[in-house]
Amino acid sequence: MHITSLVAVFLLGHAIQAHPGHDVHHEAALRRHYLSVQDNSLDHCAEVFAAEGVHRRTIDRRAARVSELSPNLESRQAPKIPPSHKGSQGYKPDTDPQLVFGSNKACVLTPEVTEGPFYVQGQDVRSNIVEQEKGVALHLDFQLIDVTTCKPMKDVYIELWNVNATGVYSGAVSPVNGVGGDTKNLDRTFLRGAQKTDEDGVVQFQTNFPGHYAGRATHIHLMTHLNAEPKANNTMWDLSATYAGQLFFDQDLIDAIEKLDPYNKNRQSKMRNTQDTILLQETPTADPYLEYVYLGDKVDAGLFAWYRLGVNPSHNRTIMAAAQRFKEGGKIKTGNPGAGALFPGGFPTYAPGVGSPVPTGAAGGGRGKWMRG
């Protein structure tokens, strides 16, 4: 098995609206101002983490999860931390987990302006969001920290969604969503879900490594909800969010996975990390990389990735959903300000035959057990 440090993942508040057709320059300007007045790390919390055992429990939890997912840990670590993205160090099964899982890297989540065009209201509270989708397994471990107290944030819902291997978001119908006008996609629920943080502010998800779609670097969406309660049917309808962001991946990792089936069937055009305006803006002020380990000798065996996230709970805003999921299926949400709010730069054009025609799973994934509570 290989341990390769970095999923080049970072949470970007404003990046969420940088979908095709978005004017990212406005978001970049806002982000630049925020970074000029805001510490983008949790370095000030290091002593608290050590004194209260947060760091030690984090190491133990990560090591235990990888042991569960891949019992025979014999590996190589290759740090990919800017600027060099090079270097390697050998690890054995008896290597101190502190050396593998002890990274204190963290990112402070920053306020965002829109949710992007593919946020769907009413997702299941669940840790495994894969359904029937095919792709490289991605096991995620996130810890949420209150930046004002350095304490783990308990009972906060973290919502996650991403495209499948061929660049399709479930629950959405759009010319830029790979499936074009296929309204059946409104009923699909794959690769979406929410989890509540435990006493250590931790959630764990199982998803698939995302594919790509035109106009964006490969990413995963994340949103945090304070004081939220799911409906009786275990679905999340809260439209109040403290933060939203995106997770980005190391280009070497993306390139390796894109060679695999079904990722290599994706016909949408690719955007590299070096072309993503808002991701590029992060690198001078933060380490936009999350640690990860291979769960086998090759990347197709799956990945375990982790990051510590900082949130200021005083930030809060109402978010806008593009669609909603009911017992009878998904529906486009009415009453929104219109496409101009989701695509300030103008609604994207679509070239037929560029996107992937169908999701990767059997029948495109399931509808789940939804109903509005």
N, C-alpha and C positions, 0 to 999 in steps of 0.2 A: 504494500500500500504506500501511497505517497502522501506526504503532508506538504501542501504548497500554500504558503502564507500569503494570502490575499485573494479576496474576491473583489477586489477593487470596487467596493461598494460604498456608496455615500448617500446620505439623506439630504435632499435638496428641496428646500421649501418651495422656491419659485420655479424650479425646473418642471413642476407638474404641469404647467401650462405650455410647455415647449413642444407640443405636438405639431404635426404638420400643419402649416398655415398660420401658426402662432407667430406673433411679433415678439421674439425672445429678447430683443434689445431693451425693451422697457423692463422686463423682469430682471435682466442682468444689471441694469442700473439700480434697481431697488435692492438687489442682492449685494451689490458693491457697497451701497450706503450702509446696509445692515452690518456687513462685516467690518466696516470702518469704526463702528461703535460697540461691537459685541465680541466678547471672547468666544471663540468657536471651539473650545475644548472643555474638558472636565478636569484639568490639571489641579484646580483648586480643591478638588474633592479627594485627592489621593490619600491624604492622612486620615480622613474620615472612613474611607473604604477599608484601609488597613486596620484601623482601631476597632471597627465594628464587625470585622470578619467578612465584609461584603466581597472583597477581592478573593479571599481564600475559597469561599463558597462558590464563587463564579468559576474558578479553576476546576474545582472538584466536579461541578455540574457539567461543564463542557467535556471533561475527560470521561465522565461516566456515560454521557450520551454517545460519544464516539465509540467507547468500548462496547456499548449495546449495539450500535449500528455495524461495527466492524471489529470483532473481538481480537483479531491478530494485527496489532498495530506495529508495523515495522516500516519505517518511512524515511523520507528525505524532506527537508524543509528548504524552500527557496524563497526568501523574503523578496517581495516586490514592492518596496516602499520607494516613492519618488525621492531623488531624481534618477537613481541608477536602475532600479527594477531588476537588480542582479544579485547573485550570491546564493550559496547553498550551504547547508550544514546537515550532517547525518544524524539520524535519530534511531534509537532502538526501543523495543517495547518497554524497557525499564527506565527510559529517560524521564527525568522529573517533569511532571505535567506542567509545572510552572514555566518551563522553557517553551512549551508548545502552546499552552492555552492561557498564559499569563499576561497577554498584551493588555495594556491599559488604554489603548487607542479608543477614542470616543468622539462623537460629533454632537454638537448642540443643534437640535432641530430648530429651524427658523420659520417665522411666519410665512404663509403663502397666500396667493391672491385668488387662484381658482383651482378647482379639483382636477382639471383636465376634462376632456370630452367623453371619457368612458367610465366615470364613476357610477355605479349602480347601487341604489338604496335597497336594503333589506336582505343582506347576506347572512348565511348560516354562521352561527358561532361554532367553530370547529377548528381542529389543528391540522387535519389532513385535507387539503383542498384539491387534490389531484384528480379525483374521479377516474374516468377512463383515459385520460390524456397520456400520450406517449412522450417520453423525453428523459433527460438526465435528472435523476432525483436530487432535489436541493432541500436539505434539512437546515432550518434556520433557528438561531437562538438569539433573542434580543432582550436586553435589559434596559428598562426605562428609569431614568434618574431625574429627580427634581433638582434643577441647577441652583435653586435658591437655598436649599437645605442640604444637598448632597445625599439625600435619602432615596432609597428605592421607592417607586410609585406603585402602590398596591391598588388592585381593582380598577385599573384603567384598561379600556378596550383598545387593542391595536388591530387595525384592519389592514388586510393585505390583498393585492390583486396584481396579476400580470398576464401577459399574452402567452399563448401556447407556443409550441415549437415552430409553427408556421406563421406566427405573427397575428393571431386572432384573439381579441378580447371576447369572453363570453358576455351575454346579457346586453350587447350593444349592436346597433345597426348603423353603419356609417360607410360612406364611400371609401374611407381610409382604414377600415377595420378588416381588410382581407376578405371578408365574405360579402362585401358590397351591400345590396339591399335585401339579403336573405333574412326575412323577419323571424324565421325559426330560431335564429341565434339569440333573440330576446329571451327565449325560454331556457337557454343553457346557463350553467352555473359554475363551470370548471374554473379552477385557479382563482377563486375568490373566497374569502372567509375572514373571521374575526376571532380573537382570543382575549381573555381577561388576564392581566398580569397577576402573578402570585405575590407572596410576601416579600420576595426579593426583586419585585418589579420585572419578572421574567415571563416571556411567552416563547413557545416553540411551535414552528410551523413545518409542515412537509408540503412542498410545492414542487414544480419542475423548473429547471433552469429556463428562463424565457428565451424565445426566439427574437427575431428582429422585425421591424416594419419601417416603411419609408419615412425618412425625416427625423428619426430619433436614434440615439445610441441605445443599446440593449439595457433595459432597466426593469425594476419592480416598484410598484407603488405602495406606500405605507401611510396610514393616517391614525391619529390617536384621538380617542373620545374619553373625556373625563365625565364622571357622574352619569354614565350611560347605563341603561338597563335593557336587555333584550326582551322581545315579546314572549308570550307564553309558549310559542312554538320555536323558541330559540333562534330568532332572527333579529338582526340589528337594523333598526330604523332611525337611529339618532343622526340628526343633521347638524349637530354642534361638534366642532372639532377644535382641538388646541393647535394641532399642526398637521401638515401633510407634506410628504416628500417622496423622493425616489431613490432607489438603490441602483448603483451602477457597478459594472463588473470589469475586471482587468481584461484588457484587449487580448492578451495571450490566451486566457481562459475561454473567452468568447470564440476566438478563432479555432481552438481545438474542438469545442463542442459543435460549432457550425459545420464541421466535416462529417458529423454523425447523422444517421437516420433518426428521426424524420426532419431534423433541422436543415439538412442539405436539399430538401424538397421545397424550401421556402423560396418563392420567386420574387418577393418584394426586394426593393433596392436596400442596400445596407448603408448605415452611417457609423463611422468609427468614433471612438471616444474623442479623438483629436479634432473632430468636427463638431462636437456638441458644445455650443457656446457657454451654457451655464455650468456644465461639468468642468470646462477649462477654467472658469473663473474661480472655482473652489481650490484648485491645486496650490496657488501661492499662499493660502491662508489655513489650509487644513490637509490632513492626510486622508484622501478620499478612498481609502482601501480598507476593506474588512478582511479579517483572517479567515482562512478556510483550510480544510483537509480533504484529501481524496479518501474515499471509503473503500478503495481497492487499488490494484496496481495501475489501473487506467481510469480516466475521467468518467467513462461510461458506467463505472460502478457507483457513482453518485458522489455528492459533496455534503460536508457539514460546515456551516458558516456561522459566524457570530459577530456581534457588535454591541457596544454600550451606547445608548442614546440619551441625550440630555434634553429636557423639556422645561420651560418656564410655564407653570400651570395657570398663571394669570392671563396668558394669551388664549383667546377663544373667539370663534366666529361661526356664523351659519354657512354651511356649505350647500352646493347645488348638485343635485343628481341628474344625470342625463336620462336615466331609466329607473324603473322600480320593478320589484319582483313580487308577485302575488301568488295565491294558491293556484289560480288558473293559468299562470305563466307571467312572462315579463311584458311590461308596457313602457313605451316612451313616456317620460314625464311631461305633462302639460303645464303651462304656466311659467316656464322658464323664460328668461329675457330674450332667448333666441340664439341663433348660431353666432351672432356677433359677439356675445359674451364668452362663448367657448372658443371662438376663433377670431381674436381681435385683428389678425392680419388677413382675414378673409377665409372663407371656407375652402379647404384644399380641393384640388382637382384630383381625379382618379383615372388611371389608365387601365381599362379592362384587361384582364389577363396578367396583371402584375402581382396582385395579391394571391394568397393561397386560397383555393376555392372552398376548402372544408377544414374543420378542426381536425386534430390528429387522432382523437380518441374514437372508440366505437360509438357511432351515432352522434358524435360530437359532444359527448358528455351528457350528464343527466340533468334533470330539472330539480332534483332534490325534493325537500318536503316543505315547500314554502307556503305561507299564507300570511296575510297581514293580520297581526294579532289583535 
